[in-house]
Amino acid sequence: MKKKVIIIGAGIAGISSAIELAQKGVEVTVIERRAISGGRMYSFRDNDTGELIDNGQHVMAGAYENFFNILKTLNTLHLVEFQKSLKIPFIDKDGNHSHLDSSAFPGKAGFIYGLLKFSGVSFNSKIATIKLIGNILNDKVETNDLTVSQLLNVNNISKDISERFWVPLCLAVMNLNINDAAALLLANVLKRLFQKGKASGLVFSKVPLTDLILPFENWLLNNDGNVRYKSSVIKLQIEDNKISVLLDNNEVLSADAVISAIPYHSFMKILPDKYNDYLFFKTLKDYKSSSIISMYLWLDKNLSNANFTGMFGTKTQWVFNRRKICESEKTINEKYPGHLTLTISGANDILDIEKENLVNECFNEVKTAFKSDAKLLAWKVIKEKKATFIANPDMEEKRLSQQSPIENLFIAGDWTATGLPATLEGAAFSGVLAADNVIDYFEENKNDNPTTI
């Protein structure tokens, strides 16, 4: 008989685990409290404009191997667009443009040339950064227990290139400023970015994010699994080496193993009280969250021909042109010809600013920088207060592994110990690791009888 696994949560980590297990012949039941899969990666219709928008603009990297494996399995990889090489346009508050363009040569050579041509930064600063990145890629620099700012200081990286390269990179990759972010994680990301060919380029979804994982339910059904939507796990039940979950309708489901693929603050709530004193689980209380603010702006005209632009010296960090990025928006909406998303990462310090005031300030920044007289017609602000965990050096040492002290309970999520920041790739990789641990557990206990659901 097939082994049976319950996965709590149909976010990217849960989807990743479910695919890995189903492909290896395990019968999977996914429990999801909402009516859709995707976790924090989802789309919804804005009531005022009638347009589909995402729960914040997601940018991927070509090195997202595990996440793209999900899309390949679900046959949706064609719905994302890969940059052939890394190209990032920037603009400062006064409208001065600069570009980081690695397209002149393939691989690392293209990046080095692009960085040397990057304006607004001294030659010595560029050489110092190229040397540091080279040392990171060759494991010749110490990153353990350091923040990114400490790493930069130790390696004599000056302020000009910190502000124009390292700060935007750190915010985009880790949702943290350089004073908090663990240097080890940023180093791990850089190593992945330069692994191969197009890995260093950025990737954008051409469709609403929900569409990328829409086939998941049918795929799982076709592989002897199922997803139970609008169903919440109230408590884990663990007795005599047997594990089950109590649902909000008082139904109890049992399995041979359970993977919790929900955020750390939600996992704490379903863990039985008797495990609160376990040293492993006590670490859950040490996790803290970093926020992201996204602003969707509808304008009377298009503001830029670029797909996206990074900003310097402003509260606004990134400007995304939805009319250029999304296939569904390339037919111009006559009522709203312009549609932008502005993002601010590591936004804990400004969460309390009134939404309208924040929109006015950031839109004025953008209008000034792009020298535009566009008028704001409608807006929507999304404050994701618990977007990611704060991946500082202290927390990196404490991140929970996918194997818990309870032999048939496993954990997935971008906040678990993956060696990566809290990204879509980190979530997908955690799901793979959790599934691998489950398979190892089954191999070690292959003579046990499976439990029916």
DANORFEN-V682425 format. One record per pair of residues at least 4 apart in sequence whose C-alpha atoms are under 8 Angstrom apart, sorted by the first residue. I is the first residue (numbers start at 1). J is the second residue. Records with the same first field share a line. If there is no record, write none. Layout:
I=J ; J
This chain:
1=450
2=25 ; 26 ; 27 ; 450
3=26 ; 27 ; 255 ; 256 ; 442 ; 450 ; 451
4=26 ; 27 ; 28 ; 29 ; 255 ; 256 ; 257 ; 450 ; 451 ; 452 ; 453
5=26 ; 27 ; 28 ; 29 ; 255 ; 256 ; 257 ; 258 ; 259
6=28 ; 29 ; 30 ; 31 ; 254 ; 255 ; 257 ; 258 ; 259
7=14 ; 17 ; 18 ; 28 ; 29 ; 30 ; 31 ; 258 ; 259 ; 260 ; 261
8=14 ; 30 ; 31 ; 32 ; 233 ; 258 ; 259 ; 260 ; 261 ; 262
9=14 ; 30 ; 31 ; 32 ; 33 ; 39 ; 260 ; 261 ; 262
10=14 ; 15 ; 30 ; 31 ; 32 ; 36 ; 37 ; 38 ; 39 ; 261
11=15 ; 37 ; 38 ; 39 ; 40 ; 41 ; 261 ; 262
12=16 ; 38 ; 39 ; 41 ; 424 ; 427 ; 428 ; 431
13=17 ; 261 ; 412 ; 413 ; 414 ; 427 ; 428 ; 429 ; 430 ; 431
14=18 ; 30 ; 259 ; 260 ; 261 ; 262 ; 412 ; 413 ; 431
15=19 ; 38 ; 70 ; 216 ; 428 ; 431
16=20 ; 67 ; 70 ; 428 ; 429 ; 431 ; 432
17=21 ; 412 ; 428 ; 431 ; 432 ; 434 ; 435
18=22 ; 28 ; 30 ; 220 ; 431 ; 435
19=23 ; 70 ; 220
20=24 ; 432 ; 435
21=25 ; 26 ; 27 ; 28 ; 435 ; 439
22=26 ; 27 ; 28 ; 220 ; 223 ; 224 ; 225
23=223
27=223 ; 224 ; 225
28=220 ; 224 ; 225 ; 226
29=225 ; 226 ; 227 ; 228
30=226 ; 227 ; 228
31=227 ; 228 ; 229 ; 231 ; 232 ; 233
32=36 ; 37 ; 227 ; 228 ; 229 ; 230 ; 231 ; 232
33=229 ; 230 ; 231 ; 232 ; 233
34=229 ; 230 ; 231
35=229 ; 230
36=229
37=42 ; 210 ; 213 ; 214 ; 216
38=42 ; 210 ; 213
40=55
41=54 ; 55 ; 209 ; 210
42=54 ; 55 ; 208 ; 209 ; 210
43=52 ; 53 ; 54 ; 55 ; 208 ; 209 ; 210
44=52 ; 53 ; 54 ; 55
45=50 ; 51 ; 52 ; 53
46=50 ; 51 ; 52 ; 53 ; 380
47=51
48=378
49=378
52=208
53=208
54=208 ; 209
55=382
56=293 ; 294 ; 295 ; 343 ; 382
57=294 ; 320 ; 341 ; 343
58=204 ; 205
59=202 ; 203 ; 204 ; 205
60=64 ; 202 ; 203 ; 204 ; 424
61=193 ; 199 ; 200 ; 201 ; 202 ; 203
62=82 ; 83 ; 193 ; 198 ; 199 ; 200 ; 201 ; 202 ; 203
63=192 ; 193 ; 195 ; 198 ; 199 ; 200
64=68 ; 199 ; 424 ; 425
65=69 ; 425
66=70 ; 425 ; 428 ; 429 ; 432
67=71 ; 424 ; 425 ; 428 ; 429
68=72 ; 77
69=73
70=74 ; 428
71=75 ; 76 ; 77 ; 212 ; 213
72=76 ; 77
74=213 ; 215 ; 216 ; 219
76=80 ; 211 ; 212 ; 213
77=212
79=205 ; 206 ; 207 ; 212
80=203 ; 204 ; 205 ; 206 ; 207
81=203 ; 204 ; 205 ; 206
82=198 ; 201 ; 202 ; 203 ; 204
83=87 ; 198 ; 201 ; 202 ; 203
84=103 ; 198 ; 201
85=101 ; 102 ; 103 ; 106 ; 198 ; 200 ; 201 ; 202
86=100 ; 101 ; 102 ; 103 ; 111 ; 200 ; 201 ; 202
87=99 ; 100 ; 101 ; 102 ; 103 ; 201 ; 202
88=99 ; 100 ; 101 ; 308 ; 309 ; 310
89=97 ; 98 ; 99 ; 100 ; 306 ; 308 ; 309 ; 310
90=97 ; 98 ; 99 ; 100 ; 309 ; 310 ; 311 ; 312
91=95 ; 96 ; 97 ; 98 ; 309 ; 310 ; 311 ; 312 ; 369
92=96 ; 97 ; 311 ; 312 ; 313 ; 314 ; 369
93=311 ; 312 ; 313 ; 314 ; 365 ; 366 ; 368 ; 369
94=368 ; 369
95=368 ; 369 ; 370 ; 371
96=369
98=118 ; 119 ; 120
99=118 ; 119
100=114 ; 115 ; 117 ; 118
101=110 ; 111 ; 114 ; 115 ; 118
102=106 ; 109 ; 110 ; 111 ; 112 ; 113 ; 114 ; 115
103=110 ; 111 ; 114
104=110 ; 113 ; 114
105=109 ; 110 ; 111 ; 113
106=110 ; 197
107=111 ; 194 ; 196 ; 197 ; 198 ; 200
108=112 ; 194
109=113
110=114
111=115
112=116 ; 130
113=117
114=118
115=126
116=123 ; 126 ; 127
120=160
121=125 ; 126 ; 160 ; 161 ; 164
122=126 ; 160 ; 161
123=127
124=128
125=129 ; 157 ; 158 ; 160 ; 161
126=130 ; 161
127=131
128=132 ; 155 ; 156 ; 157
129=133 ; 157 ; 161
130=134
131=135
132=136 ; 141 ; 155
133=137 ; 190
134=138
135=139 ; 140 ; 141
136=140 ; 141 ; 187 ; 190 ; 191
137=187 ; 190 ; 191
143=147 ; 151 ; 183 ; 184 ; 187
144=183 ; 184 ; 393
145=182 ; 183 ; 184 ; 393 ; 394
146=150 ; 151 ; 182 ; 183 ; 184 ; 393
147=151 ; 178 ; 179 ; 180 ; 181 ; 182 ; 183 ; 392 ; 393
148=152 ; 178 ; 179 ; 180 ; 181 ; 182 ; 183 ; 186
149=153 ; 178 ; 179
150=154 ; 179
151=155 ; 183
152=156 ; 157 ; 158 ; 162
153=157 ; 158
157=161 ; 162
158=162
159=163
160=164
161=165 ; 166
162=166 ; 167
163=167 ; 168 ; 312
164=168 ; 312
165=169
166=170 ; 178
167=171 ; 177 ; 178
168=172 ; 310 ; 317
169=173
170=174 ; 175 ; 176 ; 177 ; 178 ; 181 ; 186
171=175 ; 176 ; 177 ; 178 ; 345 ; 346
172=345
173=186 ; 421 ; 423
174=181 ; 186 ; 391 ; 421 ; 422 ; 423
175=290 ; 291 ; 292 ; 345 ; 346 ; 388
176=180 ; 181 ; 290 ; 345 ; 346 ; 390 ; 391
177=181 ; 346
180=390 ; 391 ; 392 ; 393
181=186 ; 390 ; 391 ; 392 ; 393
182=186 ; 391 ; 392 ; 393 ; 396
183=187 ; 393
184=188 ; 393
185=189 ; 419 ; 420 ; 421
186=190 ; 420 ; 421
187=191
188=192 ; 419 ; 420
189=193 ; 420
190=194
191=195
192=199
193=199 ; 200
194=199 ; 200
195=199
196=200
204=325
205=209 ; 325 ; 326
206=325 ; 326 ; 327 ; 328
207=211 ; 212 ; 326 ; 327 ; 328
208=212 ; 326
209=213
210=214
211=215
215=219
216=220
217=221 ; 226 ; 227
218=222
219=223
220=224 ; 225 ; 226 ; 227
221=225 ; 226
231=247 ; 248
232=247 ; 248
233=245 ; 246 ; 247 ; 248 ; 270
234=245 ; 246 ; 247 ; 248 ; 269 ; 270
235=245 ; 246 ; 247 ; 269 ; 270 ; 271 ; 272
236=243 ; 244 ; 245 ; 246 ; 270 ; 271 ; 272
237=243 ; 244 ; 245 ; 246 ; 272
238=242 ; 243 ; 244 ; 272
239=243
241=407 ; 408
242=254 ; 256 ; 408
243=254 ; 255 ; 256 ; 257 ; 258 ; 408 ; 409
244=252 ; 253 ; 254 ; 255 ; 258
245=252 ; 253 ; 254
246=250 ; 251 ; 252 ; 253
247=251 ; 252 ; 253
253=453
254=451 ; 452 ; 453
255=450 ; 451 ; 452 ; 453
256=408 ; 450 ; 451
257=408 ; 409 ; 410 ; 438
258=408 ; 409 ; 410
259=409 ; 410 ; 411 ; 412 ; 434
260=267 ; 409 ; 410 ; 411 ; 412
261=411 ; 412 ; 413 ; 431
262=266 ; 267 ; 412 ; 413
263=267 ; 413 ; 415
264=268 ; 284 ; 287 ; 415
265=269 ; 284
266=270
267=271
268=284
271=275 ; 276
272=276
275=281
276=281 ; 282
277=281 ; 282
278=282
279=283
280=400 ; 404 ; 405
282=286
283=287 ; 398 ; 399 ; 400
286=395
287=389 ; 390 ; 395
288=389 ; 390
289=385 ; 386 ; 387 ; 388 ; 389 ; 390
290=346 ; 347 ; 348 ; 385 ; 386 ; 387 ; 388 ; 389 ; 390
291=345 ; 346 ; 347 ; 348 ; 351 ; 383 ; 384 ; 385 ; 386 ; 387 ; 388
292=343 ; 344 ; 345 ; 346 ; 347 ; 348 ; 383 ; 384 ; 385 ; 387
293=343 ; 344 ; 345 ; 347 ; 351 ; 381 ; 382 ; 383 ; 384
294=341 ; 342 ; 343 ; 344 ; 381 ; 382 ; 383
295=340 ; 341 ; 342 ; 343 ; 359 ; 379 ; 380 ; 381 ; 382
296=339 ; 340 ; 341 ; 342 ; 379 ; 380 ; 381
297=338 ; 339 ; 340 ; 341 ; 342 ; 376 ; 377 ; 378 ; 379 ; 380
298=336 ; 337 ; 338 ; 339 ; 340 ; 376 ; 377 ; 378 ; 379
299=336 ; 337 ; 338 ; 339 ; 340 ; 374 ; 375 ; 376 ; 377 ; 378
300=335 ; 336 ; 337 ; 338 ; 374 ; 375 ; 376 ; 377
301=336 ; 337 ; 338 ; 374 ; 375
302=337 ; 338 ; 339 ; 374
303=338 ; 370 ; 372 ; 374
304=321 ; 370
305=321 ; 324
306=321 ; 324
307=320 ; 321 ; 322 ; 324 ; 325
308=318 ; 319 ; 320 ; 321
309=318 ; 319 ; 320
310=317 ; 318 ; 319
311=316 ; 317 ; 318 ; 319
312=317
314=362 ; 365
315=344 ; 362 ; 365
316=342 ; 343 ; 344 ; 362 ; 365 ; 366
317=342 ; 343 ; 344 ; 345
318=342 ; 343 ; 344
319=340 ; 341 ; 342 ; 343
320=325 ; 340 ; 341 ; 342
321=325 ; 338 ; 339 ; 340 ; 341
322=326 ; 329 ; 339 ; 340 ; 341
323=327 ; 329 ; 330 ; 331 ; 332 ; 338 ; 339 ; 340
324=329 ; 330
325=329 ; 330
326=330
329=333
332=336 ; 337
333=337
336=377
342=362
347=351
348=385
351=383 ; 385
353=357 ; 358
354=358
355=359 ; 381
356=360
357=361
358=362
359=363 ; 379 ; 381
360=364
361=365
362=366
363=367
364=368
365=369
366=370
367=371 ; 372 ; 373 ; 374
368=372
388=415 ; 422
389=415 ; 422
390=395
391=395 ; 396 ; 421 ; 422
392=396
393=397
394=398
395=399
396=417
399=415 ; 416 ; 417
400=404 ; 415 ; 416 ; 417
401=411 ; 416 ; 417
402=410 ; 411 ; 412 ; 416 ; 417 ; 430 ; 433 ; 434 ; 437
403=407 ; 409 ; 410 ; 411 ; 434 ; 437
404=409 ; 410 ; 411
405=409
406=410
407=441
408=438 ; 441
410=434 ; 437 ; 438
411=416 ; 434
412=416 ; 427 ; 430 ; 431 ; 433 ; 434
413=426 ; 427 ; 428 ; 430 ; 431
414=418 ; 420 ; 421 ; 422 ; 423 ; 424 ; 426 ; 427 ; 428 ; 430
415=421 ; 422 ; 427
416=430
417=430
418=426 ; 429 ; 430
420=426
421=426
422=426 ; 427
423=427
424=428
425=429
426=430
427=431
428=432
429=433
430=434
431=435
432=436
433=437
434=438
435=439
436=440
437=441
438=442
439=443
440=444
441=445
442=446
